[in-house]
Amino acid sequence: MDEDVGTEPEHVPAGSPADLDTLRAEAVRLRRGVRQGHPDDVATLCRHHPDAGRDPAGLRSLSLRDAQFAVARSHGSPSWRALVAEVGTQPVPEGLIDRWAGARLNNEVWDLLDDGLGPDSAPSDRDLALFGAYASLRHWLDAGTAANAARGEHLVSRTATAVGLTAVGLVHANRCLDLVTAEPEAMADWDLPLAHEALARALAAEGDPEGGRRHRTAAVEALDGIADAGDRAMVERELARPPWFGVD
């Protein structure tokens, strides 16, 4: 959907998590995340802009205007222009800072993982990713849902496992699966296969290939529960992403 960006108000509260720079950055990150196939971002787009999320092929070429429209709807505005007009006049809602920070950190960490983060990466990148994953989870625990918490645990597990902290990765993978199975009604249909995927990697990295294969098989079997073809394709791509630590 084409959405007129409109004009900006002269007064924007400096440092507010709802200022224009933040909102623009949120739209850019959403667009990038959708194009890269991150399930959280695709779910956000489909929830707030279902027309744009209906065509899986179109997700890879999502326009900035469509991303801006989804961001506007996520903030309760009917359009990007309306959101821009509201920025300088409305107080920051409770929890917005945590939700904004949780999403921003989540996307930054996934960018590092997408770039091949591993035990041989620069120490600064390893630290940035691990601290960012923990910080994102902390913000979601304050202001997110049970699904956000599970996805935060998934991100910490994937990050810790990637940088070689396999025991830490295993702890958080188990927490992720526990949350997903404890509150299935609060989850998206793609949370279960991704929970098994994280646990499979962590077990394999910790030297338990049998457990890794068992949970990888469970992840593949759980794909049948994903209703949307685009969501399923994105989880399949994640399952195909290395490393699998010897589990084929």
Secondary structure as a PSIPRED ss2 file (coil, helix, strand):
# PSIPRED VFORMAT (PSIPRED V4.0)

   1 M C   1.000  0.000  0.000
   2 D C   1.000  0.000  0.000
   3 E C   1.000  0.000  0.000
   4 D C   1.000  0.000  0.000
   5 V C   1.000  0.000  0.000
   6 G C   1.000  0.000  0.000
   7 T C   1.000  0.000  0.000
   8 E C   1.000  0.000  0.000
   9 P C   1.000  0.000  0.000
  10 E C   1.000  0.000  0.000
  11 H C   1.000  0.000  0.000
  12 V C   1.000  0.000  0.000
  13 P C   1.000  0.000  0.000
  14 A C   1.000  0.000  0.000
  15 G C   1.000  0.000  0.000
  16 S C   1.000  0.000  0.000
  17 P C   1.000  0.000  0.000
  18 A C   1.000  0.000  0.000
  19 D C   1.000  0.000  0.000
  20 L H   0.000  1.000  0.000
  21 D H   0.000  1.000  0.000
  22 T H   0.000  1.000  0.000
  23 L H   0.000  1.000  0.000
  24 R H   0.000  1.000  0.000
  25 A H   0.000  1.000  0.000
  26 E H   0.000  1.000  0.000
  27 A H   0.000  1.000  0.000
  28 V H   0.000  1.000  0.000
  29 R H   0.000  1.000  0.000
  30 L H   0.000  1.000  0.000
  31 R H   0.000  1.000  0.000
  32 R H   0.000  1.000  0.000
  33 G H   0.000  1.000  0.000
  34 V H   0.000  1.000  0.000
  35 R H   0.000  1.000  0.000
  36 Q H   0.000  1.000  0.000
  37 G C   1.000  0.000  0.000
  38 H C   1.000  0.000  0.000
  39 P H   0.000  1.000  0.000
  40 D H   0.000  1.000  0.000
  41 D H   0.000  1.000  0.000
  42 V H   0.000  1.000  0.000
  43 A H   0.000  1.000  0.000
  44 T H   0.000  1.000  0.000
  45 L H   0.000  1.000  0.000
  46 C H   0.000  1.000  0.000
  47 R H   0.000  1.000  0.000
  48 H H   0.000  1.000  0.000
  49 H C   1.000  0.000  0.000
  50 P H   0.000  1.000  0.000
  51 D H   0.000  1.000  0.000
  52 A H   0.000  1.000  0.000
  53 G H   0.000  1.000  0.000
  54 R C   1.000  0.000  0.000
  55 D C   1.000  0.000  0.000
  56 P H   0.000  1.000  0.000
  57 A H   0.000  1.000  0.000
  58 G H   0.000  1.000  0.000
  59 L H   0.000  1.000  0.000
  60 R C   1.000  0.000  0.000
  61 S C   1.000  0.000  0.000
  62 L C   1.000  0.000  0.000
  63 S C   1.000  0.000  0.000
  64 L H   0.000  1.000  0.000
  65 R H   0.000  1.000  0.000
  66 D H   0.000  1.000  0.000
  67 A H   0.000  1.000  0.000
  68 Q H   0.000  1.000  0.000
  69 F H   0.000  1.000  0.000
  70 A H   0.000  1.000  0.000
  71 V H   0.000  1.000  0.000
  72 A H   0.000  1.000  0.000
  73 R H   0.000  1.000  0.000
  74 S H   0.000  1.000  0.000
  75 H C   1.000  0.000  0.000
  76 G C   1.000  0.000  0.000
  77 S C   1.000  0.000  0.000
  78 P C   1.000  0.000  0.000
  79 S C   1.000  0.000  0.000
  80 W H   0.000  1.000  0.000
  81 R H   0.000  1.000  0.000
  82 A H   0.000  1.000  0.000
  83 L H   0.000  1.000  0.000
  84 V H   0.000  1.000  0.000
  85 A H   0.000  1.000  0.000
  86 E H   0.000  1.000  0.000
  87 V C   1.000  0.000  0.000
  88 G C   1.000  0.000  0.000
  89 T C   1.000  0.000  0.000
  90 Q C   1.000  0.000  0.000
  91 P C   1.000  0.000  0.000
  92 V C   1.000  0.000  0.000
  93 P C   1.000  0.000  0.000
  94 E C   1.000  0.000  0.000
  95 G C   1.000  0.000  0.000
  96 L H   0.000  1.000  0.000
  97 I H   0.000  1.000  0.000
  98 D H   0.000  1.000  0.000
  99 R H   0.000  1.000  0.000
 100 W H   0.000  1.000  0.000
 101 A H   0.000  1.000  0.000
 102 G H   0.000  1.000  0.000
 103 A H   0.000  1.000  0.000
 104 R H   0.000  1.000  0.000
 105 L H   0.000  1.000  0.000
 106 N H   0.000  1.000  0.000
 107 N H   0.000  1.000  0.000
 108 E H   0.000  1.000  0.000
 109 V H   0.000  1.000  0.000
 110 W H   0.000  1.000  0.000
 111 D H   0.000  1.000  0.000
 112 L H   0.000  1.000  0.000
 113 L H   0.000  1.000  0.000
 114 D H   0.000  1.000  0.000
 115 D C   1.000  0.000  0.000
 116 G C   1.000  0.000  0.000
 117 L C   1.000  0.000  0.000
 118 G C   1.000  0.000  0.000
 119 P C   1.000  0.000  0.000
 120 D C   1.000  0.000  0.000
 121 S C   1.000  0.000  0.000
 122 A C   1.000  0.000  0.000
 123 P H   0.000  1.000  0.000
 124 S H   0.000  1.000  0.000
 125 D H   0.000  1.000  0.000
 126 R H   0.000  1.000  0.000
 127 D H   0.000  1.000  0.000
 128 L H   0.000  1.000  0.000
 129 A H   0.000  1.000  0.000
 130 L H   0.000  1.000  0.000
 131 F H   0.000  1.000  0.000
 132 G H   0.000  1.000  0.000
 133 A H   0.000  1.000  0.000
 134 Y H   0.000  1.000  0.000
 135 A H   0.000  1.000  0.000
 136 S H   0.000  1.000  0.000
 137 L H   0.000  1.000  0.000
 138 R H   0.000  1.000  0.000
 139 H H   0.000  1.000  0.000
 140 W H   0.000  1.000  0.000
 141 L H   0.000  1.000  0.000
 142 D H   0.000  1.000  0.000
 143 A H   0.000  1.000  0.000
 144 G C   1.000  0.000  0.000
 145 T C   1.000  0.000  0.000
 146 A H   0.000  1.000  0.000
 147 A H   0.000  1.000  0.000
 148 N H   0.000  1.000  0.000
 149 A H   0.000  1.000  0.000
 150 A H   0.000  1.000  0.000
 151 R H   0.000  1.000  0.000
 152 G H   0.000  1.000  0.000
 153 E H   0.000  1.000  0.000
 154 H H   0.000  1.000  0.000
 155 L H   0.000  1.000  0.000
 156 V H   0.000  1.000  0.000
 157 S H   0.000  1.000  0.000
 158 R H   0.000  1.000  0.000
 159 T H   0.000  1.000  0.000
 160 A H   0.000  1.000  0.000
 161 T H   0.000  1.000  0.000
 162 A H   0.000  1.000  0.000
 163 V C   1.000  0.000  0.000
 164 G C   1.000  0.000  0.000
 165 L C   1.000  0.000  0.000
 166 T H   0.000  1.000  0.000
 167 A H   0.000  1.000  0.000
 168 V H   0.000  1.000  0.000
 169 G H   0.000  1.000  0.000
 170 L H   0.000  1.000  0.000
 171 V H   0.000  1.000  0.000
 172 H H   0.000  1.000  0.000
 173 A H   0.000  1.000  0.000
 174 N H   0.000  1.000  0.000
 175 R H   0.000  1.000  0.000
 176 C H   0.000  1.000  0.000
 177 L H   0.000  1.000  0.000
 178 D H   0.000  1.000  0.000
 179 L H   0.000  1.000  0.000
 180 V H   0.000  1.000  0.000
 181 T H   0.000  1.000  0.000
 182 A H   0.000  1.000  0.000
 183 E C   1.000  0.000  0.000
 184 P H   0.000  1.000  0.000
 185 E H   0.000  1.000  0.000
 186 A H   0.000  1.000  0.000
 187 M C   1.000  0.000  0.000
 188 A C   1.000  0.000  0.000
 189 D C   1.000  0.000  0.000
 190 W C   1.000  0.000  0.000
 191 D H   0.000  1.000  0.000
 192 L H   0.000  1.000  0.000
 193 P H   0.000  1.000  0.000
 194 L H   0.000  1.000  0.000
 195 A H   0.000  1.000  0.000
 196 H H   0.000  1.000  0.000
 197 E H   0.000  1.000  0.000
 198 A H   0.000  1.000  0.000
 199 L H   0.000  1.000  0.000
 200 A H   0.000  1.000  0.000
 201 R H   0.000  1.000  0.000
 202 A H   0.000  1.000  0.000
 203 L H   0.000  1.000  0.000
 204 A H   0.000  1.000  0.000
 205 A H   0.000  1.000  0.000
 206 E C   1.000  0.000  0.000
 207 G C   1.000  0.000  0.000
 208 D C   1.000  0.000  0.000
 209 P H   0.000  1.000  0.000
 210 E H   0.000  1.000  0.000
 211 G H   0.000  1.000  0.000
 212 G H   0.000  1.000  0.000
 213 R H   0.000  1.000  0.000
 214 R H   0.000  1.000  0.000
 215 H H   0.000  1.000  0.000
 216 R H   0.000  1.000  0.000
 217 T H   0.000  1.000  0.000
 218 A H   0.000  1.000  0.000
 219 A H   0.000  1.000  0.000
 220 V H   0.000  1.000  0.000
 221 E H   0.000  1.000  0.000
 222 A H   0.000  1.000  0.000
 223 L H   0.000  1.000  0.000
 224 D H   0.000  1.000  0.000
 225 G H   0.000  1.000  0.000
 226 I C   1.000  0.000  0.000
 227 A C   1.000  0.000  0.000
 228 D C   1.000  0.000  0.000
 229 A H   0.000  1.000  0.000
 230 G H   0.000  1.000  0.000
 231 D H   0.000  1.000  0.000
 232 R H   0.000  1.000  0.000
 233 A H   0.000  1.000  0.000
 234 M H   0.000  1.000  0.000
 235 V H   0.000  1.000  0.000
 236 E H   0.000  1.000  0.000
 237 R H   0.000  1.000  0.000
 238 E H   0.000  1.000  0.000
 239 L H   0.000  1.000  0.000
 240 A H   0.000  1.000  0.000
 241 R C   1.000  0.000  0.000
 242 P C   1.000  0.000  0.000
 243 P C   1.000  0.000  0.000
 244 W C   1.000  0.000  0.000
 245 F C   1.000  0.000  0.000
 246 G C   1.000  0.000  0.000
 247 V C   1.000  0.000  0.000
 248 D C   1.000  0.000  0.000
